Structures are given as C-alpha cells and as structure tokens.
Amino acid sequence: MVIELLAAVPSIVWGFIGYMVLGPLILRATGAAVGINLLCAGILLALMSVPIIVSVGEDALKAVPDSYREAALALGASRWEIIYRVLFPAAKNGLLAAVILGIGRAWARPWPS
C-alpha cells in the first residue's frame, strides 16, 4: 500500500521535498557550497523510480506458476534456492520490463532549460 502511495506522488511534490528537505540535509552532511546538486537529483529520481519497479516486479513474480515453486520444493530446494534458481529466471522478462519502466519514468521528467 505504501509503494502505491509513493507512486501517486507527483514529480512537483518530489522536487519540493528535494529542495526543502533533501538539499539542506546534503548541505549539512557534505559541507559543500551548494546543497541542491546532482546528488540530490539522483536520489530523488531513484525514489521516484522505485515504486514503479517494485509494483511491476511484484506482479511479474506473482505471475510465475505455483507448479514451479511446488516442483522446486519437491526436489528439496530451500526458500532462497527457489527464489534465486526458479522464480528469478522464470520472471526475468517481467523484472527487466519493471526496471525499464522505472528508468523511463525517471528519464521522462522535464529537465530545466
């Protein structure tokens, strides 16, 4: 639910949060002359991309048939082996699409002229 809420935040609000909250934090932490910089923008773009990546990736992992999980359990695989050797390879295309959509959301933001 929190991930969907973060995905609904408009980019102008993220920019305001970056300008008023993240910028001064970076200024205090680094001591740089300018606090609103490329690091701040990178962190904000990452925060904007994560909800899309998580929600689409979760759907891709849920789309893997239960028979794959059951077969791995029948062969004696542990939970992490099932995730690493069965779920990730089976959902590879969906996870790749999630990352591309997340990067596309960050890339499509209007850049200042």
Jmol script that loads the backbone (N, CA, C; Angstrom):
load data "model"
ATOM      1  N   MET A   1       0.826  -1.184   0.000  1.00  0.00           N
ATOM      2  CA  MET A   1       0.000   0.000   0.000  1.00  0.00           C
ATOM      3  C   MET A   1       0.876   1.255   0.000  1.00  0.00           C
ATOM      4  N   VAL A   2       1.979   1.232   0.740  1.00  0.00           N
ATOM      5  CA  VAL A   2       2.868   2.392   0.808  1.00  0.00           C
ATOM      6  C   VAL A   2       3.541   2.614  -0.546  1.00  0.00           C
ATOM      7  N   ILE A   3       3.887   1.531  -1.223  1.00  0.00           N
ATOM      8  CA  ILE A   3       4.529   1.648  -2.532  1.00  0.00           C
ATOM      9  C   ILE A   3       3.586   2.315  -3.526  1.00  0.00           C
ATOM     10  N   GLU A   4       2.316   1.924  -3.515  1.00  0.00           N
ATOM     11  CA  GLU A   4       1.343   2.539  -4.418  1.00  0.00           C
ATOM     12  C   GLU A   4       1.130   4.009  -4.075  1.00  0.00           C
ATOM     13  N   LEU A   5       1.195   4.337  -2.802  1.00  0.00           N
ATOM     14  CA  LEU A   5       1.064   5.726  -2.381  1.00  0.00           C
ATOM     15  C   LEU A   5       2.254   6.555  -2.873  1.00  0.00           C
ATOM     16  N   LEU A   6       3.454   5.996  -2.800  1.00  0.00           N
ATOM     17  CA  LEU A   6       4.634   6.706  -3.299  1.00  0.00           C
ATOM     18  C   LEU A   6       4.584   6.899  -4.803  1.00  0.00           C
ATOM     19  N   ALA A   7       4.006   5.937  -5.520  1.00  0.00           N
ATOM     20  CA  ALA A   7       3.898   6.051  -6.972  1.00  0.00           C
ATOM     21  C   ALA A   7       2.930   7.154  -7.371  1.00  0.00           C
ATOM     22  N   ALA A   8       2.003   7.504  -6.493  1.00  0.00           N
ATOM     23  CA  ALA A   8       0.997   8.514  -6.824  1.00  0.00           C
ATOM     24  C   ALA A   8       1.462   9.939  -6.545  1.00  0.00           C
ATOM     25  N   VAL A   9       2.644  10.087  -5.932  1.00  0.00           N
ATOM     26  CA  VAL A   9       3.134  11.429  -5.618  1.00  0.00           C
ATOM     27  C   VAL A   9       3.605  12.102  -6.907  1.00  0.00           C
ATOM     28  N   PRO A  10       3.112  13.302  -7.226  1.00  0.00           N
ATOM     29  CA  PRO A  10       3.533  13.990  -8.451  1.00  0.00           C
ATOM     30  C   PRO A  10       4.996  14.440  -8.374  1.00  0.00           C
ATOM     31  N   SER A  11       5.594  14.630  -9.527  1.00  0.00           N
ATOM     32  CA  SER A  11       7.005  14.997  -9.570  1.00  0.00           C
ATOM     33  C   SER A  11       7.260  16.370  -8.974  1.00  0.00           C
ATOM     34  N   ILE A  12       6.306  17.275  -9.043  1.00  0.00           N
ATOM     35  CA  ILE A  12       6.500  18.606  -8.468  1.00  0.00           C
ATOM     36  C   ILE A  12       6.623  18.515  -6.947  1.00  0.00           C
ATOM     37  N   VAL A  13       5.898  17.579  -6.338  1.00  0.00           N
ATOM     38  CA  VAL A  13       5.995  17.375  -4.888  1.00  0.00           C
ATOM     39  C   VAL A  13       7.352  16.788  -4.534  1.00  0.00           C
ATOM     40  N   TRP A  14       7.823  15.838  -5.334  1.00  0.00           N
ATOM     41  CA  TRP A  14       9.160  15.287  -5.108  1.00  0.00           C
ATOM     42  C   TRP A  14      10.211  16.388  -5.210  1.00  0.00           C
ATOM     43  N   GLY A  15      10.060  17.267  -6.181  1.00  0.00           N
ATOM     44  CA  GLY A  15      11.002  18.374  -6.314  1.00  0.00           C
ATOM     45  C   GLY A  15      10.981  19.288  -5.110  1.00  0.00           C
ATOM     46  N   PHE A  16       9.803  19.575  -4.597  1.00  0.00           N
ATOM     47  CA  PHE A  16       9.685  20.413  -3.410  1.00  0.00           C
ATOM     48  C   PHE A  16      10.341  19.751  -2.203  1.00  0.00           C
ATOM     49  N   ILE A  17      10.116  18.453  -2.048  1.00  0.00           N
ATOM     50  CA  ILE A  17      10.747  17.718  -0.947  1.00  0.00           C
ATOM     51  C   ILE A  17      12.267  17.764  -1.092  1.00  0.00           C
ATOM     52  N   GLY A  18      12.741  17.608  -2.295  1.00  0.00           N
ATOM     53  CA  GLY A  18      14.180  17.671  -2.522  1.00  0.00           C
ATOM     54  C   GLY A  18      14.758  19.032  -2.210  1.00  0.00           C
ATOM     55  N   TYR A  19      14.033  20.067  -2.599  1.00  0.00           N
ATOM     56  CA  TYR A  19      14.522  21.430  -2.396  1.00  0.00           C
ATOM     57  C   TYR A  19      14.489  21.829  -0.922  1.00  0.00           C
ATOM     58  N   MET A  20      13.422  21.456  -0.232  1.00  0.00           N
ATOM     59  CA  MET A  20      13.249  21.908   1.150  1.00  0.00           C
ATOM     60  C   MET A  20      13.833  20.952   2.203  1.00  0.00           C
ATOM     61  N   VAL A  21      13.905  19.662   1.899  1.00  0.00           N
ATOM     62  CA  VAL A  21      14.348  18.694   2.900  1.00  0.00           C
ATOM     63  C   VAL A  21      15.701  18.085   2.537  1.00  0.00           C
ATOM     64  N   LEU A  22      15.779  17.474   1.362  1.00  0.00           N
ATOM     65  CA  LEU A  22      16.981  16.737   0.993  1.00  0.00           C
ATOM     66  C   LEU A  22      18.162  17.662   0.723  1.00  0.00           C
ATOM     67  N   GLY A  23      17.921  18.810   0.100  1.00  0.00           N
ATOM     68  CA  GLY A  23      19.001  19.759  -0.183  1.00  0.00           C
ATOM     69  C   GLY A  23      19.720  20.222   1.069  1.00  0.00           C
ATOM     70  N   PRO A  24      18.993  20.727   2.076  1.00  0.00           N
ATOM     71  CA  PRO A  24      19.668  21.128   3.321  1.00  0.00           C
ATOM     72  C   PRO A  24      20.364  19.967   4.032  1.00  0.00           C
ATOM     73  N   LEU A  25      19.801  18.747   3.955  1.00  0.00           N
ATOM     74  CA  LEU A  25      20.468  17.591   4.563  1.00  0.00           C
ATOM     75  C   LEU A  25      21.803  17.315   3.888  1.00  0.00           C
ATOM     76  N   ILE A  26      21.813  17.372   2.561  1.00  0.00           N
ATOM     77  CA  ILE A  26      23.066  17.152   1.829  1.00  0.00           C
ATOM     78  C   ILE A  26      24.051  18.272   2.125  1.00  0.00           C
ATOM     79  N   LEU A  27      23.549  19.483   2.236  1.00  0.00           N
ATOM     80  CA  LEU A  27      24.410  20.630   2.563  1.00  0.00           C
ATOM     81  C   LEU A  27      25.076  20.439   3.922  1.00  0.00           C
ATOM     82  N   ARG A  28      24.314  19.998   4.921  1.00  0.00           N
ATOM     83  CA  ARG A  28      24.868  19.772   6.251  1.00  0.00           C
ATOM     84  C   ARG A  28      25.804  18.571   6.289  1.00  0.00           C
ATOM     85  N   ALA A  29      25.452  17.519   5.557  1.00  0.00           N
ATOM     86  CA  ALA A  29      26.242  16.287   5.607  1.00  0.00           C
ATOM     87  C   ALA A  29      27.579  16.424   4.886  1.00  0.00           C
ATOM     88  N   THR A  30      27.590  17.122   3.753  1.00  0.00           N
ATOM     89  CA  THR A  30      28.808  17.199   2.956  1.00  0.00           C
ATOM     90  C   THR A  30      29.596  18.472   3.185  1.00  0.00           C
ATOM     91  N   GLY A  31      28.939  19.530   3.608  1.00  0.00           N
ATOM     92  CA  GLY A  31      29.620  20.801   3.770  1.00  0.00           C
ATOM     93  C   GLY A  31      29.926  21.473   2.447  1.00  0.00           C
ATOM     94  N   ALA A  32      29.310  21.016   1.388  1.00  0.00           N
ATOM     95  CA  ALA A  32      29.541  21.591   0.063  1.00  0.00           C
ATOM     96  C   ALA A  32      28.947  22.991   0.000  1.00  0.00           C
ATOM     97  N   ALA A  33      29.447  23.785  -0.913  1.00  0.00           N
ATOM     98  CA  ALA A  33      28.952  25.150  -1.054  1.00  0.00           C
ATOM     99  C   ALA A  33      27.528  25.166  -1.603  1.00  0.00           C
ATOM    100  N   VAL A  34      27.181  24.147  -2.352  1.00  0.00           N
ATOM    101  CA  VAL A  34      25.845  24.074  -2.949  1.00  0.00           C
ATOM    102  C   VAL A  34      25.205  22.770  -2.485  1.00  0.00           C
ATOM    103  N   GLY A  35      24.012  22.850  -1.890  1.00  0.00           N
ATOM    104  CA  GLY A  35      23.353  21.655  -1.400  1.00  0.00           C
ATOM    105  C   GLY A  35      22.400  21.041  -2.393  1.00  0.00           C
ATOM    106  N   ILE A  36      21.856  21.851  -3.287  1.00  0.00           N
ATOM    107  CA  ILE A  36      20.930  21.336  -4.296  1.00  0.00           C
ATOM    108  C   ILE A  36      21.767  21.008  -5.531  1.00  0.00           C
ATOM    109  N   ASN A  37      22.159  19.771  -5.665  1.00  0.00           N
ATOM    110  CA  ASN A  37      23.077  19.402  -6.725  1.00  0.00           C
ATOM    111  C   ASN A  37      22.669  18.101  -7.389  1.00  0.00           C
ATOM    112  N   LEU A  38      23.595  17.545  -8.136  1.00  0.00           N
ATOM    113  CA  LEU A  38      23.322  16.326  -8.880  1.00  0.00           C
ATOM    114  C   LEU A  38      23.036  15.143  -7.953  1.00  0.00           C
ATOM    115  N   LEU A  39      23.661  15.103  -6.793  1.00  0.00           N
ATOM    116  CA  LEU A  39      23.384  14.030  -5.833  1.00  0.00           C
ATOM    117  C   LEU A  39      21.934  14.065  -5.376  1.00  0.00           C
ATOM    118  N   CYS A  40      21.438  15.245  -5.079  1.00  0.00           N
ATOM    119  CA  CYS A  40      20.042  15.413  -4.667  1.00  0.00           C
ATOM    120  C   CYS A  40      19.101  14.953  -5.782  1.00  0.00           C
ATOM    121  N   ALA A  41      19.392  15.355  -7.003  1.00  0.00           N
ATOM    122  CA  ALA A  41      18.549  14.963  -8.140  1.00  0.00           C
ATOM    123  C   ALA A  41      18.585  13.457  -8.356  1.00  0.00           C
ATOM    124  N   GLY A  42      19.751  12.851  -8.229  1.00  0.00           N
ATOM    125  CA  GLY A  42      19.860  11.405  -8.398  1.00  0.00           C
ATOM    126  C   GLY A  42      19.084  10.632  -7.349  1.00  0.00           C
ATOM    127  N   ILE A  43      19.156  11.090  -6.110  1.00  0.00           N
ATOM    128  CA  ILE A  43      18.410  10.428  -5.029  1.00  0.00           C
ATOM    129  C   ILE A  43      16.911  10.552  -5.268  1.00  0.00           C
ATOM    130  N   LEU A  44      16.470  11.734  -5.674  1.00  0.00           N
ATOM    131  CA  LEU A  44      15.038  11.925  -5.929  1.00  0.00           C
ATOM    132  C   LEU A  44      14.549  11.095  -7.115  1.00  0.00           C
ATOM    133  N   LEU A  45      15.335  11.028  -8.177  1.00  0.00           N
ATOM    134  CA  LEU A  45      14.929  10.205  -9.319  1.00  0.00           C
ATOM    135  C   LEU A  45      14.877   8.730  -8.949  1.00  0.00           C
ATOM    136  N   ALA A  46      15.795   8.288  -8.093  1.00  0.00           N
ATOM    137  CA  ALA A  46      15.754   6.902  -7.629  1.00  0.00           C
ATOM    138  C   ALA A  46      14.507   6.653  -6.788  1.00  0.00           C
ATOM    139  N   LEU A  47      14.171   7.597  -5.905  1.00  0.00           N
ATOM    140  CA  LEU A  47      12.965   7.448  -5.090  1.00  0.00           C
ATOM    141  C   LEU A  47      11.694   7.467  -5.937  1.00  0.00           C
ATOM    142  N   MET A  48      11.718   8.181  -7.043  1.00  0.00           N
ATOM    143  CA  MET A  48      10.551   8.213  -7.922  1.00  0.00           C
ATOM    144  C   MET A  48      10.422   6.924  -8.733  1.00  0.00           C
ATOM    145  N   SER A  49      11.550   6.284  -9.029  1.00  0.00           N
ATOM    146  CA  SER A  49      11.533   5.084  -9.861  1.00  0.00           C
ATOM    147  C   SER A  49      11.213   3.819  -9.079  1.00  0.00           C
ATOM    148  N   VAL A  50      11.587   3.764  -7.824  1.00  0.00           N
ATOM    149  CA  VAL A  50      11.441   2.543  -7.029  1.00  0.00           C
ATOM    150  C   VAL A  50       9.996   2.034  -6.949  1.00  0.00           C
ATOM    151  N   PRO A  51       8.977   2.882  -6.722  1.00  0.00           N
ATOM    152  CA  PRO A  51       7.616   2.327  -6.627  1.00  0.00           C
ATOM    153  C   PRO A  51       7.154   1.626  -7.903  1.00  0.00           C
ATOM    154  N   ILE A  52       7.519   2.152  -9.049  1.00  0.00           N
ATOM    155  CA  ILE A  52       7.137   1.509 -10.316  1.00  0.00           C
ATOM    156  C   ILE A  52       7.850   0.170 -10.451  1.00  0.00           C
ATOM    157  N   ILE A  53       9.136   0.149 -10.155  1.00  0.00           N
ATOM    158  CA  ILE A  53       9.910  -1.090 -10.274  1.00  0.00           C
ATOM    159  C   ILE A  53       9.370  -2.152  -9.323  1.00  0.00           C
ATOM    160  N   VAL A  54       9.056  -1.770  -8.101  1.00  0.00           N
ATOM    161  CA  VAL A  54       8.571  -2.738  -7.119  1.00  0.00           C
ATOM    162  C   VAL A  54       7.199  -3.284  -7.513  1.00  0.00           C
ATOM    163  N   SER A  55       6.284  -2.416  -7.915  1.00  0.00           N
ATOM    164  CA  SER A  55       4.926  -2.900  -8.222  1.00  0.00           C
ATOM    165  C   SER A  55       4.905  -3.777  -9.465  1.00  0.00           C
ATOM    166  N   VAL A  56       5.608  -3.397 -10.519  1.00  0.00           N
ATOM    167  CA  VAL A  56       5.620  -4.227 -11.731  1.00  0.00           C
ATOM    168  C   VAL A  56       6.419  -5.507 -11.482  1.00  0.00           C
ATOM    169  N   GLY A  57       7.517  -5.416 -10.733  1.00  0.00           N
ATOM    170  CA  GLY A  57       8.302  -6.606 -10.410  1.00  0.00           C
ATOM    171  C   GLY A  57       7.533  -7.595  -9.559  1.00  0.00           C
ATOM    172  N   GLU A  58       6.750  -7.078  -8.627  1.00  0.00           N
ATOM    173  CA  GLU A  58       5.921  -7.957  -7.801  1.00  0.00           C
ATOM    174  C   GLU A  58       4.889  -8.695  -8.650  1.00  0.00           C
ATOM    175  N   ASP A  59       4.293  -7.996  -9.593  1.00  0.00           N
ATOM    176  CA  ASP A  59       3.335  -8.648 -10.495  1.00  0.00           C
ATOM    177  C   ASP A  59       4.017  -9.719 -11.342  1.00  0.00           C
ATOM    178  N   ALA A  60       5.244  -9.443 -11.783  1.00  0.00           N
ATOM    179  CA  ALA A  60       5.974 -10.423 -12.590  1.00  0.00           C
ATOM    180  C   ALA A  60       6.288 -11.670 -11.764  1.00  0.00           C
ATOM    181  N   LEU A  61       6.660 -11.492 -10.504  1.00  0.00           N
ATOM    182  CA  LEU A  61       6.961 -12.649  -9.659  1.00  0.00           C
ATOM    183  C   LEU A  61       5.702 -13.436  -9.304  1.00  0.00           C
ATOM    184  N   LYS A  62       4.574 -12.743  -9.145  1.00  0.00           N
ATOM    185  CA  LYS A  62       3.322 -13.441  -8.852  1.00  0.00           C
ATOM    186  C   LYS A  62       2.789 -14.202 -10.062  1.00  0.00           C
ATOM    187  N   ALA A  63       3.234 -13.821 -11.258  1.00  0.00           N
ATOM    188  CA  ALA A  63       2.764 -14.473 -12.477  1.00  0.00           C
ATOM    189  C   ALA A  63       3.436 -15.827 -12.715  1.00  0.00           C
ATOM    190  N   VAL A  64       4.500 -16.130 -11.975  1.00  0.00           N
ATOM    191  CA  VAL A  64       5.161 -17.434 -12.121  1.00  0.00           C
ATOM    192  C   VAL A  64       4.220 -18.503 -11.568  1.00  0.00           C
ATOM    193  N   PRO A  65       3.978 -19.557 -12.332  1.00  0.00           N
ATOM    194  CA  PRO A  65       3.030 -20.588 -11.874  1.00  0.00           C
ATOM    195  C   PRO A  65       3.460 -21.249 -10.561  1.00  0.00           C
ATOM    196  N   ASP A  66       2.472 -21.586  -9.752  1.00  0.00           N
ATOM    197  CA  ASP A  66       2.740 -22.250  -8.474  1.00  0.00           C
ATOM    198  C   ASP A  66       3.379 -23.622  -8.665  1.00  0.00           C
ATOM    199  N   SER A  67       3.154 -24.228  -9.807  1.00  0.00           N
ATOM    200  CA  SER A  67       3.740 -25.548 -10.048  1.00  0.00           C
ATOM    201  C   SER A  67       5.270 -25.480 -10.065  1.00  0.00           C
ATOM    202  N   TYR A  68       5.850 -24.356 -10.455  1.00  0.00           N
ATOM    203  CA  TYR A  68       7.312 -24.197 -10.421  1.00  0.00           C
ATOM    204  C   TYR A  68       7.807 -24.236  -8.986  1.00  0.00           C
ATOM    205  N   ARG A  69       7.127 -23.512  -8.113  1.00  0.00           N
ATOM    206  CA  ARG A  69       7.517 -23.488  -6.697  1.00  0.00           C
ATOM    207  C   ARG A  69       7.354 -24.880  -6.070  1.00  0.00           C
ATOM    208  N   GLU A  70       6.230 -25.515  -6.373  1.00  0.00           N
ATOM    209  CA  GLU A  70       5.965 -26.842  -5.813  1.00  0.00           C
ATOM    210  C   GLU A  70       6.973 -27.870  -6.301  1.00  0.00           C
ATOM    211  N   ALA A  71       7.365 -27.776  -7.560  1.00  0.00           N
ATOM    212  CA  ALA A  71       8.359 -28.714  -8.092  1.00  0.00           C
ATOM    213  C   ALA A  71       9.704 -28.507  -7.420  1.00  0.00           C
ATOM    214  N   ALA A  72      10.088 -27.257  -7.187  1.00  0.00           N
ATOM    215  CA  ALA A  72      11.360 -26.983  -6.510  1.00  0.00           C
ATOM    216  C   ALA A  72      11.320 -27.478  -5.066  1.00  0.00           C
ATOM    217  N   LEU A  73      10.184 -27.287  -4.399  1.00  0.00           N
ATOM    218  CA  LEU A  73      10.045 -27.816  -3.035  1.00  0.00           C
ATOM    219  C   LEU A  73      10.134 -29.335  -3.022  1.00  0.00           C
ATOM    220  N   ALA A  74       9.531 -29.987  -4.017  1.00  0.00           N
ATOM    221  CA  ALA A  74       9.565 -31.446  -4.087  1.00  0.00           C
ATOM    222  C   ALA A  74      10.983 -31.965  -4.306  1.00  0.00           C
ATOM    223  N   LEU A  75      11.803 -31.151  -4.968  1.00  0.00           N
ATOM    224  CA  LEU A  75      13.198 -31.546  -5.183  1.00  0.00           C
ATOM    225  C   LEU A  75      14.090 -31.213  -3.997  1.00  0.00           C
ATOM    226  N   GLY A  76      13.525 -30.584  -2.957  1.00  0.00           N
ATOM    227  CA  GLY A  76      14.271 -30.310  -1.739  1.00  0.00           C
ATOM    228  C   GLY A  76      14.991 -28.979  -1.721  1.00  0.00           C
ATOM    229  N   ALA A  77      14.574 -28.041  -2.543  1.00  0.00           N
ATOM    230  CA  ALA A  77      15.221 -26.728  -2.568  1.00  0.00           C
ATOM    231  C   ALA A  77      14.779 -25.906  -1.368  1.00  0.00           C
ATOM    232  N   SER A  78      15.706 -25.089  -0.876  1.00  0.00           N
ATOM    233  CA  SER A  78      15.356 -24.186   0.220  1.00  0.00           C
ATOM    234  C   SER A  78      14.603 -22.985  -0.355  1.00  0.00           C
ATOM    235  N   ARG A  79      14.124 -22.128   0.546  1.00  0.00           N
ATOM    236  CA  ARG A  79      13.348 -20.961   0.103  1.00  0.00           C
ATOM    237  C   ARG A  79      14.182 -20.045  -0.781  1.00  0.00           C
ATOM    238  N   TRP A  80      15.431 -19.797  -0.383  1.00  0.00           N
ATOM    239  CA  TRP A  80      16.292 -18.913  -1.165  1.00  0.00           C
ATOM    240  C   TRP A  80      16.708 -19.546  -2.478  1.00  0.00           C
ATOM    241  N   GLU A  81      16.876 -20.846  -2.504  1.00  0.00           N
ATOM    242  CA  GLU A  81      17.174 -21.522  -3.773  1.00  0.00           C
ATOM    243  C   GLU A  81      15.998 -21.427  -4.733  1.00  0.00           C
ATOM    244  N   ILE A  82      14.789 -21.523  -4.208  1.00  0.00           N
ATOM    245  CA  ILE A  82      13.607 -21.378  -5.052  1.00  0.00           C
ATOM    246  C   ILE A  82      13.562 -19.974  -5.645  1.00  0.00           C
ATOM    247  N   ILE A  83      13.839 -18.975  -4.825  1.00  0.00           N
ATOM    248  CA  ILE A  83      13.797 -17.596  -5.312  1.00  0.00           C
ATOM    249  C   ILE A  83      14.881 -17.371  -6.357  1.00  0.00           C
ATOM    250  N   TYR A  84      16.113 -17.788  -6.046  1.00  0.00           N
ATOM    251  CA  TYR A  84      17.254 -17.485  -6.907  1.00  0.00           C
ATOM    252  C   TYR A  84      17.281 -18.332  -8.174  1.00  0.00           C
ATOM    253  N   ARG A  85      16.943 -19.618  -8.055  1.00  0.00           N
ATOM    254  CA  ARG A  85      17.101 -20.519  -9.190  1.00  0.00           C
ATOM    255  C   ARG A  85      15.817 -20.800  -9.975  1.00  0.00           C
ATOM    256  N   VAL A  86      14.664 -20.469  -9.389  1.00  0.00           N
ATOM    257  CA  VAL A  86      13.402 -20.761 -10.082  1.00  0.00           C
ATOM    258  C   VAL A  86      12.632 -19.486 -10.389  1.00  0.00           C
ATOM    259  N   LEU A  87      12.330 -18.690  -9.355  1.00  0.00           N
ATOM    260  CA  LEU A  87      11.483 -17.520  -9.565  1.00  0.00           C
ATOM    261  C   LEU A  87      12.145 -16.448 -10.423  1.00  0.00           C
ATOM    262  N   PHE A  88      13.379 -16.068 -10.089  1.00  0.00           N
ATOM    263  CA  PHE A  88      14.045 -15.015 -10.852  1.00  0.00           C
ATOM    264  C   PHE A  88      14.226 -15.379 -12.326  1.00  0.00           C
ATOM    265  N   PRO A  89      14.711 -16.594 -12.658  1.00  0.00           N
ATOM    266  CA  PRO A  89      14.812 -16.919 -14.084  1.00  0.00           C
ATOM    267  C   PRO A  89      13.456 -16.967 -14.798  1.00  0.00           C
ATOM    268  N   ALA A  90      12.416 -17.430 -14.098  1.00  0.00           N
ATOM    269  CA  ALA A  90      11.100 -17.525 -14.735  1.00  0.00           C
ATOM    270  C   ALA A  90      10.480 -16.145 -14.946  1.00  0.00           C
ATOM    271  N   ALA A  91      10.781 -15.195 -14.065  1.00  0.00           N
ATOM    272  CA  ALA A  91      10.200 -13.845 -14.153  1.00  0.00           C
ATOM    273  C   ALA A  91      11.188 -12.840 -14.740  1.00  0.00           C
ATOM    274  N   LYS A  92      12.238 -13.327 -15.389  1.00  0.00           N
ATOM    275  CA  LYS A  92      13.311 -12.468 -15.891  1.00  0.00           C
ATOM    276  C   LYS A  92      12.801 -11.364 -16.806  1.00  0.00           C
ATOM    277  N   ASN A  93      11.935 -11.685 -17.749  1.00  0.00           N
ATOM    278  CA  ASN A  93      11.436 -10.676 -18.690  1.00  0.00           C
ATOM    279  C   ASN A  93      10.571  -9.630 -17.996  1.00  0.00           C
ATOM    280  N   GLY A  94       9.738 -10.047 -17.055  1.00  0.00           N
ATOM    281  CA  GLY A  94       8.903  -9.102 -16.322  1.00  0.00           C
ATOM    282  C   GLY A  94       9.720  -8.190 -15.430  1.00  0.00           C
ATOM    283  N   LEU A  95      10.774  -8.741 -14.806  1.00  0.00           N
ATOM    284  CA  LEU A  95      11.634  -7.919 -13.961  1.00  0.00           C
ATOM    285  C   LEU A  95      12.421  -6.914 -14.801  1.00  0.00           C
ATOM    286  N   LEU A  96      12.861  -7.332 -15.968  1.00  0.00           N
ATOM    287  CA  LEU A  96      13.552  -6.417 -16.870  1.00  0.00           C
ATOM    288  C   LEU A  96      12.614  -5.299 -17.325  1.00  0.00           C
ATOM    289  N   ALA A  97      11.375  -5.648 -17.624  1.00  0.00           N
ATOM    290  CA  ALA A  97      10.389  -4.631 -18.002  1.00  0.00           C
ATOM    291  C   ALA A  97      10.137  -3.658 -16.859  1.00  0.00           C
ATOM    292  N   ALA A  98      10.126  -4.141 -15.632  1.00  0.00           N
ATOM    293  CA  ALA A  98       9.926  -3.270 -14.467  1.00  0.00           C
ATOM    294  C   ALA A  98      11.050  -2.256 -14.345  1.00  0.00           C
ATOM    295  N   VAL A  99      12.279  -2.710 -14.529  1.00  0.00           N
ATOM    296  CA  VAL A  99      13.422  -1.803 -14.438  1.00  0.00           C
ATOM    297  C   VAL A  99      13.389  -0.781 -15.572  1.00  0.00           C
ATOM    298  N   ILE A 100      13.056  -1.218 -16.768  1.00  0.00           N
ATOM    299  CA  ILE A 100      12.991  -0.291 -17.905  1.00  0.00           C
ATOM    300  C   ILE A 100      11.888   0.738 -17.706  1.00  0.00           C
ATOM    301  N   LEU A 101      10.738   0.324 -17.185  1.00  0.00           N
ATOM    302  CA  LEU A 101       9.664   1.283 -16.905  1.00  0.00           C
ATOM    303  C   LEU A 101      10.060   2.280 -15.822  1.00  0.00           C
ATOM    304  N   GLY A 102      10.749   1.809 -14.795  1.00  0.00           N
ATOM    305  CA  GLY A 102      11.204   2.709 -13.736  1.00  0.00           C
ATOM    306  C   GLY A 102      12.211   3.720 -14.247  1.00  0.00           C
ATOM    307  N   ILE A 103      13.160   3.271 -15.046  1.00  0.00           N
ATOM    308  CA  ILE A 103      14.143   4.183 -15.630  1.00  0.00           C
ATOM    309  C   ILE A 103      13.461   5.138 -16.592  1.00  0.00           C
ATOM    310  N   GLY A 104      12.479   4.643 -17.327  1.00  0.00           N
ATOM    311  CA  GLY A 104      11.730   5.511 -18.239  1.00  0.00           C
ATOM    312  C   GLY A 104      10.968   6.595 -17.511  1.00  0.00           C
ATOM    313  N   ARG A 105      10.449   6.269 -16.341  1.00  0.00           N
ATOM    314  CA  ARG A 105       9.741   7.296 -15.561  1.00  0.00           C
ATOM    315  C   ARG A 105      10.712   8.380 -15.102  1.00  0.00           C
ATOM    316  N   ALA A 106      11.902   7.979 -14.687  1.00  0.00           N
ATOM    317  CA  ALA A 106      12.892   8.965 -14.262  1.00  0.00           C
ATOM    318  C   ALA A 106      13.392   9.779 -15.443  1.00  0.00           C
ATOM    319  N   TRP A 107      13.559   9.157 -16.585  1.00  0.00           N
ATOM    320  CA  TRP A 107      14.082   9.831 -17.764  1.00  0.00           C
ATOM    321  C   TRP A 107      13.070  10.817 -18.343  1.00  0.00           C
ATOM    322  N   ALA A 108      11.793  10.533 -18.206  1.00  0.00           N
ATOM    323  CA  ALA A 108      10.747  11.349 -18.833  1.00  0.00           C
ATOM    324  C   ALA A 108      10.415  12.617 -18.042  1.00  0.00           C
ATOM    325  N   ARG A 109      11.088  12.839 -16.923  1.00  0.00           N
ATOM    326  CA  ARG A 109      10.819  14.048 -16.144  1.00  0.00           C
ATOM    327  C   ARG A 109      11.303  15.265 -16.921  1.00  0.00           C
ATOM    328  N   PRO A 110      10.586  16.367 -16.808  1.00  0.00           N
ATOM    329  CA  PRO A 110      11.014  17.579 -17.529  1.00  0.00           C
ATOM    330  C   PRO A 110      12.307  18.126 -16.944  1.00  0.00           C
ATOM    331  N   TRP A 111      13.250  18.366 -17.822  1.00  0.00           N
ATOM    332  CA  TRP A 111      14.544  18.899 -17.413  1.00  0.00           C
ATOM    333  C   TRP A 111      14.520  20.412 -17.517  1.00  0.00           C
ATOM    334  N   PRO A 112      15.153  21.101 -16.585  1.00  0.00           N
ATOM    335  CA  PRO A 112      15.189  22.573 -16.669  1.00  0.00           C
ATOM    336  C   PRO A 112      16.000  23.031 -17.878  1.00  0.00           C
ATOM    337  N   SER A 113      15.581  24.105 -18.491  1.00  0.00           N
ATOM    338  CA  SER A 113      16.295  24.571 -19.682  1.00  0.00           C
ATOM    339  C   SER A 113      17.314  25.627 -19.347  1.00  0.00           C
TER     340      SER A 113
END
end "model"
wireframe off; spacefill off
backbone 0.3
color backbone group
